Amino acid sequence: MGLEAAQGGLAWNGLDTSVAAILLIALSGAPGLVCGRRSACGERIACAMLIAGALAGSAAALRVLLGGPVEAAAWAGPLPELTLHLRLDALSAFFLMPVFLLGAAGALYGLRYWRQVDHPANGRKLRAAFGVLVASLASIPLAADGVAFLFAWEIMALSAFLLVSTEDEQSEVQQAGWIFLVAAHLGVLVLFGLFALWWALTGSLELRPLPEGAGGAATSLLFLLALLGFGLKAGIAPLHFWLPSAHANAPSHVSALLSGVVLKMGIYGLLRFLTLLPAPPPAVGLLLLTLGAASAVCGVLFALGQHDLKRLLAYHSVENIGIIVMGLGLALIGVSAGRPAWAALGLGGCLLHVWNHALFKGLLFLAAGSVVHGAGTREIDRLGGLARPMARTATLFGIGAAAICGLPPLNGFVSELLIYVGLFRVDGDGVPGAWAVAPLAAPLLAMAGALAVACFVKAAGSVFLGPPRSEAAARAHESPRAMLVAMSLLAAGCIAIGVLPVLVMPLVDRVVAAWLRAGPPPPALGELVPWTALMGADAALLAAVGALALWLRVRSRREPRAQVVTWDCGYARPGPTMAYTASSFAQILVALYGWLLAPRAAGGTRPELFPTSGRFHSSVPERVLDDVLVPAWARLRRALVPLRALQQGRIQQYLVYVLVTLCLLLVSLLPLGEIRERLLGW
């Protein structure tokens, strides 16, 4: 195969560097496969190779984001249809940055979180699949044709399945892995239909924009297939049914990669295909805005009812994907109405929230893994009191929690502010229905933010404050330095973007301008939002918080700490059973939205005057999976029972089935007239 590069000369080629970085990352787990089952050599080599590849790939992507040239290449295959086209442009580079950042942070974190000596049975498999997953994630934004795209997409699905199923000796992990695999391949089947239709319309699998007016009604089908295939990967409600169990049961640095990057490949696919289609009608933007608002609110509501810390974080991924889709819907409304400012604000908020969510959700999943590492459980009701033995983890979790709630001066506030400003600007002029949807979307976004605050007050308070509720929590210890460094890097990113958003706004502006190249040039985001005043307020707030923390630290060192009993409500010996749990804290909100959450409870109050003991357990089911898909699958299995008679175990009978199927396929491909002629000829 030959490489035909669009950029000549001896200058540094960012695309070649990216390909080399991807190969280095993909092979990072190979040395560990030949090392001993308890040897630390393989994990150190894998970490070094992955970080080196991530640095090289990030440099190439940053070069394009800073104004470097767009680069393209083609790998010639045995057939013209199998030529692999690669392209590194601004949109690709933007999505490559979180891939490499979280990949490197996860590799560093995994050195101590999933040590080979502690996990001799699956440590080597995990590192090998982790490198392949990061490499496939980096390959997807570079793919410029259907063959390369689907090839990288399928490798991503299979490697992620292996990582989700790392502890496959557990039945819960097995179930989560198979649900993930089924959902992933359902999405792949939809994408096969998408690219088949693309081939029928263009005669090529290369991803080039359709000319205006081309395709007609087929473009609507293209959009619907893209929304279904990529929405399933992104976890847009109600297509999120695979997400909570997969993120909860995977190792925590894998969960960070799944939430921070894998979901974003669905967003990337939508953004990429929308650049290839003609200008969409207003209904497309309104549909995405509605889906995004529903996903944001439903995600945070289901998070409120969770007792598993990682499952709680997984539902917040559904919420934040909804916020990203809201920004994309706002951008499409702006394109349809010919309002570049709306489009710039919506797309800018969408893109920046992709980065921000990768940072704070990666941080939160790594902090949850630190809790699991230090206390041995992720059940919120069995934790408590971890702020003292795990003070650094508690601080880092607090930074991530404040960022995901959209509170200043952290990065989540910046991207959500762009979407808020864009929604408030929509006046419905020229976009039928926008006057009704956009004003409703803004309060729904605010509602999601308020519920997120309540949810993380519950999570942080139940996990890190109060008395320990189990022996494991009482014996908790802080995580090793490698894990803390990985979390600190992501926390620094959350603070930097929140306090100095002007550092990243030029990069976002460049991607927005490239995505909106067909219309009038969009205004710079710095002209639409008063960043100077916001940065001043953020800096003052950060300085005040830092000064208060420093004063409290100095005071606590000077004055001896007195051990006293907290307010005991008249009880002589208050204990852990009297503290708020995840169930009791969120009970009012869960009951308020019981029509949607359908909470289930077992046990309750005891009728005795002096009850000795009692049990109470509540849970919130996954409505789409438990109440829709599982019953539908059971009914389908019962309906197909009569077909088991066809399965006799005889090879001759199976050969007859194959022959009949081939004949039917051949007949279906022939025109009726030709069939008649061939039958008469026979």
C-alpha positions as CSV (number, residue, x, y, z in Angstrom):
1,M,0.0,0.0,0.0
2,G,1.3,3.4,-0.9
3,L,0.8,6.7,1.1
4,E,-0.3,9.7,-1.0
5,A,0.0,12.8,1.2
6,A,-1.8,16.0,0.4
7,Q,1.0,18.0,2.1
8,G,4.4,17.8,0.5
9,G,7.8,18.9,1.4
10,L,10.1,18.1,4.3
11,A,8.1,20.0,6.9
12,W,6.8,18.3,10.0
13,N,3.6,16.4,9.1
14,G,1.1,16.3,11.8
15,L,-0.9,13.5,10.2
16,D,2.1,11.2,10.0
17,T,2.9,12.0,13.7
18,S,-0.7,11.2,14.7
19,V,-0.6,7.9,12.9
20,A,2.8,7.0,14.5
21,A,1.4,8.0,17.9
22,I,-1.7,5.8,17.4
23,L,0.5,2.8,16.5
24,L,2.7,3.4,19.5
25,I,-0.4,3.5,21.8
26,A,-2.0,0.5,20.2
27,L,1.2,-1.6,20.9
28,S,1.7,-0.3,24.4
29,G,0.2,-3.4,26.0
30,A,2.2,-5.8,23.9
31,P,5.3,-6.0,26.0
32,G,3.3,-6.9,29.1
33,L,1.9,-10.0,27.3
34,V,5.4,-11.5,27.3
35,C,6.2,-10.5,30.8
36,G,5.4,-12.5,33.9
37,R,1.9,-12.6,35.4
38,R,3.1,-10.7,38.4
39,S,5.9,-8.6,36.8
40,A,5.6,-4.8,37.0
41,C,7.8,-4.4,33.9
42,G,5.0,-4.7,31.4
43,E,2.8,-2.1,33.1
44,R,5.6,0.5,33.3
45,I,6.5,0.0,29.7
46,A,2.8,0.3,28.7
47,C,2.4,3.5,30.7
48,A,5.5,5.1,29.2
49,M,4.6,4.1,25.6
50,L,1.0,5.4,26.0
51,I,2.1,8.7,27.5
52,A,4.7,9.2,24.8
53,G,2.2,8.5,22.1
54,A,-0.3,10.8,23.8
55,L,2.2,13.7,23.9
56,A,3.1,13.3,20.3
57,G,-0.5,13.1,19.2
58,S,-1.5,16.1,21.3
59,A,1.3,18.1,19.7
60,A,0.0,17.3,16.2
61,A,-3.6,18.1,17.1
62,L,-2.7,21.4,18.9
63,R,-0.7,22.5,15.8
64,V,-3.9,22.3,13.7
65,L,-6.0,24.0,16.4
66,L,-3.5,26.9,16.5
67,G,-3.9,27.5,12.8
68,G,-1.8,24.8,11.1
69,P,-2.7,23.4,7.7
70,V,-5.3,20.7,7.2
71,E,-3.6,17.5,6.3
72,A,-5.0,14.5,4.3
73,A,-3.6,11.2,3.1
74,A,-4.9,8.0,1.4
75,W,-3.8,4.4,1.9
76,A,-4.4,2.6,-1.4
77,G,-6.1,-0.8,-1.0
78,P,-6.6,-3.8,-3.3
79,L,-9.9,-2.2,-4.6
80,P,-10.7,1.5,-5.1
81,E,-13.6,1.1,-2.7
82,L,-11.2,-0.1,0.1
83,T,-8.9,2.9,-0.1
84,L,-8.4,4.3,3.4
85,H,-8.6,8.1,3.6
86,L,-7.3,10.0,6.6
87,R,-7.8,13.7,7.4
88,L,-6.6,15.9,10.2
89,D,-8.7,19.1,10.4
90,A,-9.8,21.4,13.2
91,L,-12.8,19.3,14.2
92,S,-10.7,16.1,14.3
93,A,-8.0,17.8,16.3
94,F,-10.5,19.2,18.8
95,F,-11.8,15.7,19.6
96,L,-8.3,14.2,19.6
97,M,-7.2,16.3,22.6
98,P,-9.4,14.7,25.2
99,V,-8.6,11.2,23.8
100,F,-4.9,11.7,24.4
101,L,-5.3,13.5,27.7
102,L,-7.6,11.0,29.4
103,G,-5.7,8.1,27.8
104,A,-2.4,9.3,29.4
105,A,-4.1,10.1,32.7
106,G,-5.7,6.7,32.8
107,A,-2.5,4.9,32.1
108,L,-0.7,6.8,34.9
109,Y,-3.6,6.2,37.3
110,G,-3.8,2.4,36.4
111,L,-0.1,1.9,37.4
112,R,-1.2,1.8,41.1
113,Y,-5.0,1.3,40.8
114,W,-4.8,-1.9,38.8
115,R,-1.3,-3.3,39.6
116,Q,-0.2,-6.4,37.9
117,V,0.8,-8.0,41.1
118,D,-2.7,-7.5,42.5
119,H,-4.5,-8.6,39.3
120,P,-2.3,-11.3,37.7
121,A,-5.4,-12.9,36.0
122,N,-6.6,-9.9,34.0
123,G,-4.0,-7.1,34.4
124,R,-2.2,-7.8,31.1
125,K,-5.5,-8.1,29.2
126,L,-6.7,-4.8,30.6
127,R,-3.5,-2.9,29.6
128,A,-3.5,-4.4,26.1
129,A,-7.2,-3.6,25.5
130,F,-6.7,-0.1,27.1
131,G,-4.0,0.8,24.6
132,V,-6.1,-0.6,21.7
133,L,-9.2,1.4,22.8
134,V,-7.2,4.7,23.1
135,A,-5.7,4.0,19.6
136,S,-9.1,3.3,18.1
137,L,-10.6,6.4,19.7
138,A,-7.9,8.5,18.1
139,S,-8.4,6.8,14.7
140,I,-12.1,7.7,14.5
141,P,-11.7,11.5,14.1
142,L,-8.9,10.9,11.5
143,A,-11.1,8.6,9.4
144,A,-12.3,10.3,6.2
145,D,-14.2,7.5,4.5
146,G,-16.7,4.8,5.5
147,V,-14.3,1.9,5.5
148,A,-11.7,3.5,7.8
149,F,-14.5,4.9,10.0
150,L,-16.3,1.6,10.5
151,F,-13.0,-0.3,11.0
152,A,-11.9,2.0,13.8
153,W,-15.5,2.1,15.2
154,E,-15.7,-1.7,15.4
155,I,-12.2,-2.0,17.1
156,M,-13.4,0.6,19.6
157,A,-16.5,-1.4,20.4
158,L,-14.7,-4.7,20.8
159,S,-11.8,-3.3,22.9
160,A,-14.3,-1.4,25.1
161,F,-16.2,-4.7,25.6
162,L,-13.1,-6.4,26.8
163,L,-12.4,-3.6,29.2
164,V,-15.9,-3.5,30.6
165,S,-15.7,-7.3,31.1
166,T,-12.4,-7.2,32.8
167,E,-13.7,-9.0,36.0
168,D,-15.8,-11.4,34.0
169,E,-15.9,-13.9,36.8
170,Q,-18.7,-11.8,38.3
171,S,-22.2,-12.3,36.9
172,E,-23.0,-8.6,37.2
173,V,-20.0,-7.7,35.1
174,Q,-20.8,-10.4,32.5
175,Q,-24.3,-9.0,32.1
176,A,-23.0,-5.4,31.8
177,G,-20.5,-6.5,29.2
178,W,-23.0,-8.3,27.0
179,I,-25.5,-5.5,27.2
180,F,-22.7,-3.1,26.1
181,L,-21.8,-5.4,23.2
182,V,-25.3,-5.8,22.0
183,A,-25.9,-2.1,22.1
184,A,-22.6,-1.4,20.3
185,H,-23.4,-3.8,17.5
186,L,-26.9,-2.4,17.1
187,G,-25.3,0.9,16.6
188,V,-22.8,-0.6,14.1
189,L,-25.7,-2.1,12.1
190,V,-27.4,1.3,11.9
191,L,-24.1,2.8,10.7
192,F,-23.8,0.1,8.0
193,G,-27.2,1.3,6.7
194,L,-26.0,4.9,6.9
195,F,-22.9,4.3,4.8
196,A,-24.8,2.1,2.4
197,L,-27.2,4.9,1.8
198,W,-24.3,7.3,1.5
199,W,-22.7,5.0,-1.2
200,A,-26.0,4.9,-3.1
201,L,-26.2,8.7,-3.1
202,T,-22.6,9.6,-3.9
203,G,-21.1,6.5,-5.5
204,S,-18.3,6.7,-3.0
205,L,-17.6,6.1,0.7
206,E,-15.4,9.1,1.0
207,L,-16.8,11.7,3.5
208,R,-17.2,14.8,1.3
209,P,-20.0,17.4,1.6
210,L,-23.1,16.8,-0.5
211,P,-23.9,19.7,-2.8
212,E,-26.9,21.8,-2.0
213,G,-30.1,20.1,-3.3
214,A,-28.5,16.7,-3.6
215,G,-30.2,13.7,-2.1
216,G,-33.6,15.2,-1.6
217,A,-35.7,13.2,0.9
218,A,-32.8,10.8,1.4
219,T,-30.9,13.4,3.4
220,S,-33.6,13.2,6.1
221,L,-33.1,9.4,6.2
222,L,-29.4,10.0,6.5
223,F,-29.9,12.3,9.4
224,L,-32.2,9.9,11.2
225,L,-29.8,7.0,10.7
226,A,-26.9,9.2,12.0
227,L,-29.0,10.3,15.0
228,L,-29.9,6.7,15.9
229,G,-26.4,5.2,15.3
230,F,-24.4,7.9,16.9
231,G,-27.0,8.8,19.5
232,L,-26.9,5.2,20.8
233,K,-23.1,5.5,21.3
234,A,-23.4,8.9,22.9
235,G,-26.0,7.7,25.3
236,I,-28.8,10.2,24.5
237,A,-31.9,9.2,26.4
238,P,-33.7,6.9,25.8
239,L,-30.8,5.2,24.0
240,H,-28.7,5.2,27.1
241,F,-29.8,1.8,28.5
242,W,-26.4,0.2,28.1
243,L,-24.5,3.0,29.8
244,P,-25.1,2.8,33.6
245,S,-24.1,-0.8,34.1
246,A,-21.1,-0.6,31.8
247,H,-19.7,2.5,33.5
248,A,-20.4,1.2,37.0
249,N,-18.8,-2.3,36.5
250,A,-15.7,-1.3,34.5
251,P,-12.4,-0.5,36.3
252,S,-12.5,3.2,37.2
253,H,-9.9,4.5,34.8
254,V,-11.8,2.6,32.1
255,S,-15.0,4.3,33.2
256,A,-13.3,7.6,33.0
257,L,-12.4,6.9,29.4
258,L,-15.8,5.5,28.5
259,S,-17.6,8.6,29.9
260,G,-15.1,11.2,28.9
261,V,-14.2,10.0,25.4
262,V,-16.2,7.0,24.1
263,L,-19.5,8.8,24.5
264,K,-18.0,11.8,22.7
265,M,-17.4,9.7,19.6
266,G,-21.1,9.7,19.1
267,I,-21.2,13.5,19.3
268,Y,-18.2,13.6,16.9
269,G,-20.1,11.4,14.4
270,L,-23.2,13.7,14.5
271,L,-21.1,16.8,14.1
272,R,-19.1,15.3,11.2
273,F,-22.1,14.1,9.3
274,L,-24.0,17.4,9.8
275,T,-21.1,19.1,8.0
276,L,-21.6,16.8,5.0
277,L,-25.4,17.3,4.7
278,P,-27.1,20.4,3.2
279,A,-28.4,23.0,5.5
280,P,-31.0,21.3,7.7
281,P,-34.6,22.4,8.2
282,P,-35.5,24.1,11.5
283,A,-37.2,20.9,12.7
284,V,-33.8,19.2,13.0
285,G,-32.4,21.8,15.5
286,L,-35.7,21.8,17.5
287,L,-35.6,18.0,17.6
288,L,-32.0,17.9,19.0
289,L,-32.8,20.7,21.4
290,T,-35.8,18.8,22.8
291,L,-33.9,15.5,23.0
292,G,-31.0,17.2,24.7
293,A,-33.2,18.9,27.3
294,A,-35.1,15.6,28.0
295,S,-31.8,13.7,28.4
296,A,-30.3,16.3,30.7
297,V,-33.3,16.3,33.1
298,C,-33.9,12.6,33.0
299,G,-30.2,11.8,33.5
300,V,-29.9,13.9,36.7
301,L,-33.2,12.6,38.1
302,F,-32.2,9.0,37.8
303,A,-28.8,9.9,39.3
304,L,-30.6,11.2,42.4
305,G,-32.0,7.7,43.2
306,Q,-28.7,5.8,42.9
307,H,-26.8,4.2,45.8
308,D,-23.8,3.1,43.7
309,L,-21.3,6.0,43.4
310,K,-20.1,5.0,39.9
311,R,-23.7,4.4,38.7
312,L,-24.6,7.8,40.0
313,L,-21.8,9.3,37.9
314,A,-22.8,7.3,34.9
315,Y,-26.3,8.8,34.9
316,H,-24.7,12.3,35.1
317,S,-23.0,11.4,31.8
318,V,-26.5,11.1,30.3
319,E,-27.2,14.5,31.7
320,N,-24.1,16.2,30.3
321,I,-24.5,14.5,26.9
322,G,-28.0,16.1,26.9
323,I,-26.4,19.5,27.6
324,I,-24.0,19.0,24.7
325,V,-26.9,18.0,22.4
326,M,-28.8,21.1,23.5
327,G,-25.9,23.2,22.3
328,L,-25.8,21.4,19.0
329,G,-29.5,21.9,18.5
330,L,-29.2,25.6,19.2
331,A,-26.4,25.8,16.6
332,L,-28.6,24.1,14.0
333,I,-31.4,26.5,14.8
334,G,-29.0,29.4,14.2
335,V,-27.9,27.9,10.9
336,S,-31.6,27.4,9.8
337,A,-32.5,31.0,10.8
338,G,-29.4,32.5,9.3
339,R,-28.2,33.8,12.7
340,P,-24.5,33.3,13.0
341,A,-24.4,34.5,16.6
342,W,-26.9,31.8,17.7
343,A,-24.9,29.1,15.8
344,A,-21.6,30.3,17.3
345,L,-22.9,30.3,20.9
346,G,-24.6,26.9,20.6
347,L,-21.8,25.2,18.8
348,G,-19.2,26.9,21.1
349,G,-21.0,25.7,24.2
350,C,-21.4,22.2,22.6
351,L,-17.7,21.9,21.8
352,L,-16.4,23.4,25.0
353,H,-18.6,21.2,27.1
354,V,-17.1,18.2,25.2
355,W,-13.7,19.2,26.7
356,N,-15.1,20.2,30.0
357,H,-17.1,17.0,30.5
358,A,-14.0,14.9,29.7
359,L,-12.1,16.8,32.4
360,F,-14.5,16.9,35.3
361,K,-16.2,13.5,34.6
362,G,-12.8,11.9,34.2
363,L,-11.8,13.4,37.5
364,L,-14.9,12.2,39.2
365,F,-14.6,8.6,38.0
366,L,-10.9,8.6,39.0
367,A,-11.9,10.0,42.4
368,A,-14.6,7.3,42.7
369,G,-11.9,4.7,41.9
370,S,-9.8,6.2,44.6
371,V,-12.7,5.7,47.1
372,V,-13.0,2.1,45.9
373,H,-9.2,1.6,46.3
374,G,-9.2,3.2,49.8
375,A,-12.4,1.8,51.2
376,G,-13.1,-1.3,49.2
377,T,-16.6,-0.4,48.1
378,R,-18.6,1.9,45.9
379,E,-21.9,1.6,47.8
380,I,-22.6,5.0,49.1
381,D,-24.6,3.7,52.2
382,R,-21.5,1.8,53.3
383,L,-19.2,4.8,53.2
384,G,-18.9,8.0,55.2
385,G,-16.3,9.9,57.1
386,L,-13.6,9.6,54.3
387,A,-12.7,13.3,54.4
388,R,-10.1,12.7,57.1
389,P,-8.3,9.6,55.9
390,M,-8.7,10.6,52.2
391,A,-8.4,14.4,52.4
392,R,-6.8,14.8,49.0
393,T,-9.3,12.6,47.3
394,A,-12.1,14.5,49.0
395,T,-10.7,17.8,47.7
396,L,-10.4,16.6,44.2
397,F,-13.8,15.1,44.2
398,G,-15.2,18.4,45.4
399,I,-13.5,20.2,42.5
400,G,-15.1,17.8,40.1
401,A,-18.5,18.0,41.8
402,A,-18.5,21.8,41.6
403,A,-17.5,21.8,38.0
404,I,-20.1,19.3,36.9
405,C,-22.8,21.4,38.7
406,G,-21.8,24.4,36.6
407,L,-20.6,26.5,39.5
408,P,-18.1,29.3,39.0
409,P,-15.1,29.6,38.9
410,L,-14.8,26.2,37.2
411,N,-15.0,25.1,33.6
412,G,-18.6,23.7,33.6
413,F,-19.9,27.2,34.2
414,V,-18.2,28.5,31.1
415,S,-19.6,26.1,28.6
416,E,-23.1,26.2,30.1
417,L,-23.0,30.0,30.1
418,L,-22.5,30.0,26.3
419,I,-25.6,27.8,25.8
420,Y,-27.6,29.9,28.2
421,V,-26.7,33.1,26.4
422,G,-27.6,31.5,23.1
423,L,-31.0,30.3,24.3
424,F,-31.9,33.7,25.7
425,R,-31.1,35.2,22.3
426,V,-33.5,33.0,20.4
427,D,-36.6,35.0,19.5
428,G,-38.3,32.6,17.1
429,D,-38.0,35.0,14.1
430,G,-37.8,32.9,11.0
431,V,-37.8,29.6,12.9
432,P,-41.3,28.3,13.5
433,G,-41.6,26.7,16.9
434,A,-38.4,28.1,18.3
435,W,-40.3,30.7,20.4
436,A,-41.9,27.8,22.3
437,V,-38.9,25.3,22.6
438,A,-36.0,27.6,23.3
439,P,-37.5,29.6,26.2
440,L,-38.5,26.2,27.7
441,A,-35.0,24.7,27.2
442,A,-33.3,27.4,29.3
443,P,-35.3,26.7,32.6
444,L,-34.9,23.0,32.0
445,L,-31.1,23.5,31.8
446,A,-31.3,25.4,35.0
447,M,-33.4,22.7,36.6
448,A,-30.8,20.1,35.6
449,G,-28.1,22.2,37.2
450,A,-30.1,22.7,40.5
451,L,-30.8,18.9,40.7
452,A,-27.1,18.2,40.0
453,V,-26.2,20.4,43.0
454,A,-28.6,18.4,45.2
455,C,-27.3,15.1,43.8
456,F,-23.6,15.9,44.5
457,V,-24.4,17.4,47.9
458,K,-25.8,13.9,48.6
459,A,-22.9,12.1,47.1
460,A,-20.1,14.2,48.7
461,G,-21.9,14.4,52.1
462,S,-22.7,10.7,52.3
463,V,-19.2,9.5,51.1
464,F,-16.9,12.0,52.8
465,L,-18.7,13.5,55.7
466,G,-20.4,12.1,58.8
467,P,-19.3,8.9,60.6
468,P,-18.1,5.8,58.9
469,R,-21.0,3.4,58.2
470,S,-18.9,0.2,57.8
471,E,-15.6,-1.3,58.9
472,A,-14.2,-0.8,55.4
473,A,-14.9,2.9,55.6
474,A,-13.4,3.2,59.1
475,R,-10.2,1.6,57.7
476,A,-10.0,3.7,54.6
477,H,-6.6,5.1,53.4
478,E,-5.4,7.6,50.9
479,S,-4.5,6.6,47.4
480,P,-0.9,6.4,46.1
481,R,0.8,9.3,44.5
482,A,0.4,8.2,40.8
483,M,-3.4,8.1,41.2
484,L,-3.4,11.6,42.9
485,V,-1.2,13.1,40.2
486,A,-3.5,11.8,37.5
487,M,-6.5,13.3,39.2
488,S,-4.7,16.6,39.9
489,L,-3.9,17.1,36.2
490,L,-7.6,16.9,35.4
491,A,-8.5,19.2,38.3
492,A,-6.0,21.7,37.1
493,G,-7.7,21.7,33.7
494,C,-11.1,22.3,35.3
495,I,-9.7,25.3,37.2
496,A,-7.7,26.7,34.2
497,I,-10.6,26.8,31.8
498,G,-12.9,28.2,34.4
499,V,-10.6,31.0,35.5
500,L,-9.0,31.8,32.1
501,P,-11.5,30.8,29.4
502,V,-9.8,33.2,26.9
503,L,-7.0,30.6,26.7
504,V,-9.3,28.1,24.9
505,M,-11.8,30.5,23.2
506,P,-9.5,31.0,20.1
507,L,-9.3,27.3,19.6
508,V,-13.1,26.9,19.9
509,D,-13.6,29.8,17.5
510,R,-11.4,28.1,14.9
511,V,-13.5,24.9,15.1
512,V,-16.7,26.9,15.0
513,A,-15.6,28.8,11.9
514,A,-14.6,25.6,10.1
515,W,-17.9,23.8,11.0
516,L,-19.9,26.9,9.8
517,R,-17.9,27.5,6.7
518,A,-21.0,27.3,4.3
519,G,-22.8,30.3,5.9
520,P,-21.8,33.8,6.9
521,P,-18.8,34.0,9.1
522,P,-19.7,33.7,12.8
523,P,-18.6,36.3,15.4
524,A,-15.9,35.4,17.8
525,L,-17.1,34.1,21.2
526,G,-15.1,36.8,22.9
527,E,-17.5,39.4,21.3
528,L,-20.6,37.7,22.5
529,V,-19.8,37.2,26.2
530,P,-18.0,39.6,28.5
531,W,-15.1,37.3,29.4
532,T,-13.0,40.1,31.0
533,A,-15.5,40.8,33.7
534,L,-16.2,37.1,34.2
535,M,-12.5,36.3,34.6
536,G,-12.2,39.1,37.1
537,A,-15.1,37.8,39.2
538,D,-13.8,34.2,38.9
539,A,-10.3,35.2,40.0
540,A,-11.7,37.1,43.0
541,L,-13.9,34.1,44.0
542,L,-11.0,31.7,43.6
543,A,-8.8,34.0,45.7
544,A,-11.4,34.3,48.4
545,V,-11.9,30.5,48.6
546,G,-8.1,30.0,48.7
547,A,-7.6,32.6,51.4
548,L,-10.4,31.0,53.5
549,A,-9.0,27.6,53.1
550,L,-5.5,28.8,54.1
551,W,-6.9,30.6,57.1
552,L,-8.8,27.5,58.3
553,R,-5.7,25.4,57.8
554,V,-3.5,27.8,59.8
555,R,-6.1,28.1,62.6
556,S,-6.5,24.3,62.8
557,R,-2.8,23.9,63.3
558,R,-2.5,26.6,66.0
559,E,-5.5,25.5,68.0
560,P,-5.9,22.0,69.3
561,R,-8.8,20.1,68.0
562,A,-11.5,19.2,70.5
563,Q,-13.4,15.9,70.0
564,V,-17.0,16.6,70.8
565,V,-20.3,14.9,70.0
566,T,-22.5,16.6,67.4
567,W,-26.1,17.6,68.0
568,D,-27.7,14.3,69.0
569,C,-31.4,15.1,68.9
570,G,-31.8,13.7,72.5
571,Y,-30.2,10.4,71.7
572,A,-27.6,9.3,74.3
573,R,-25.3,7.5,71.8
574,P,-25.7,8.8,68.2
575,G,-24.2,6.3,65.7
576,P,-23.8,5.7,62.0
577,T,-27.4,4.4,61.7
578,M,-28.7,7.9,62.6
579,A,-26.8,9.6,59.8
580,Y,-28.3,10.5,56.5
581,T,-27.9,7.8,53.8
582,A,-28.2,8.1,50.0
583,S,-31.8,6.9,50.3
584,S,-33.0,9.3,53.0
585,F,-31.2,12.4,51.7
586,A,-32.8,12.1,48.2
587,Q,-36.1,10.6,49.4
588,I,-38.2,13.8,48.9
589,L,-37.0,14.5,45.4
590,V,-37.2,10.8,44.4
591,A,-40.8,10.7,45.7
592,L,-41.6,14.0,43.9
593,Y,-40.6,12.5,40.5
594,G,-41.8,9.0,41.4
595,W,-44.0,9.0,38.2
596,L,-40.9,8.8,36.2
597,L,-38.4,7.0,38.5
598,A,-40.8,4.3,39.8
599,P,-38.8,3.8,43.0
600,R,-38.9,0.4,44.6
601,A,-38.6,-0.3,48.3
602,A,-38.3,-3.4,50.5
603,G,-38.8,-3.3,54.3
604,G,-39.9,-0.3,56.3
605,T,-40.9,0.8,59.8
606,R,-41.3,-1.7,62.6
607,P,-44.6,-1.7,64.6
608,E,-42.9,-2.5,67.9
609,L,-42.5,0.2,70.5
610,F,-38.8,-0.7,70.9
611,P,-37.7,-2.5,67.7
612,T,-34.4,-4.3,68.0
613,S,-33.5,-4.3,64.3
614,G,-34.9,-3.6,60.9
615,R,-34.0,-3.5,57.2
616,F,-34.9,-1.0,54.5
617,H,-33.7,-1.0,50.9
618,S,-34.8,1.2,48.0
619,S,-33.8,1.3,44.4
620,V,-34.6,3.1,41.2
621,P,-34.7,0.7,38.1
622,E,-33.4,1.5,34.7
623,R,-36.8,2.1,33.1
624,V,-35.8,1.6,29.4
625,L,-33.9,-1.6,30.1
626,D,-35.9,-3.2,32.9
627,D,-39.4,-2.1,31.9
628,V,-39.2,-2.0,28.1
629,L,-36.3,-4.0,26.5
630,V,-36.1,-7.0,28.9
631,P,-39.9,-7.7,28.8
632,A,-39.9,-7.2,25.0
633,W,-36.9,-9.7,24.7
634,A,-38.8,-12.2,26.8
635,R,-41.9,-12.0,24.7
636,L,-39.8,-12.4,21.5
637,R,-38.1,-15.5,22.9
638,R,-41.4,-17.0,23.7
639,A,-42.7,-16.2,20.3
640,L,-39.7,-17.9,18.6
641,V,-40.0,-21.1,20.6
642,P,-41.8,-23.0,17.7
643,L,-38.8,-22.2,15.4
644,R,-36.6,-24.4,17.6
645,A,-37.9,-27.4,15.6
646,L,-35.7,-26.2,12.8
647,Q,-32.6,-26.8,14.9
648,Q,-32.1,-30.6,14.7
649,G,-28.3,-30.8,14.8
650,R,-28.1,-32.4,11.3
651,I,-25.5,-30.9,9.0
652,Q,-27.4,-32.0,5.9
653,Q,-30.5,-30.0,7.0
654,Y,-28.4,-26.9,7.7
655,L,-26.9,-27.1,4.2
656,V,-30.4,-27.1,2.8
657,Y,-31.2,-24.0,4.8
658,V,-28.1,-22.3,3.3
659,L,-29.0,-23.3,-0.2
660,V,-32.6,-22.0,0.1
661,T,-31.3,-18.7,1.6
662,L,-28.8,-18.2,-1.3
663,C,-31.6,-19.0,-3.9
664,L,-33.9,-16.4,-2.3
665,L,-31.1,-13.8,-2.2
666,L,-30.3,-14.4,-5.9
667,V,-33.9,-14.2,-6.9
668,S,-34.4,-11.0,-4.9
669,L,-31.5,-9.4,-6.8
670,L,-32.9,-10.2,-10.3
671,P,-35.5,-8.1,-12.1
672,L,-38.9,-9.9,-12.7
673,G,-38.4,-9.9,-16.4
674,E,-35.0,-11.6,-16.2
675,I,-36.4,-14.2,-13.8
676,R,-39.2,-15.0,-16.2
677,E,-36.7,-15.4,-19.1
678,R,-34.4,-17.7,-17.1
679,L,-37.3,-19.8,-15.9
680,L,-38.5,-20.2,-19.5
681,G,-34.9,-21.0,-20.6
682,W,-34.6,-23.7,-18.0
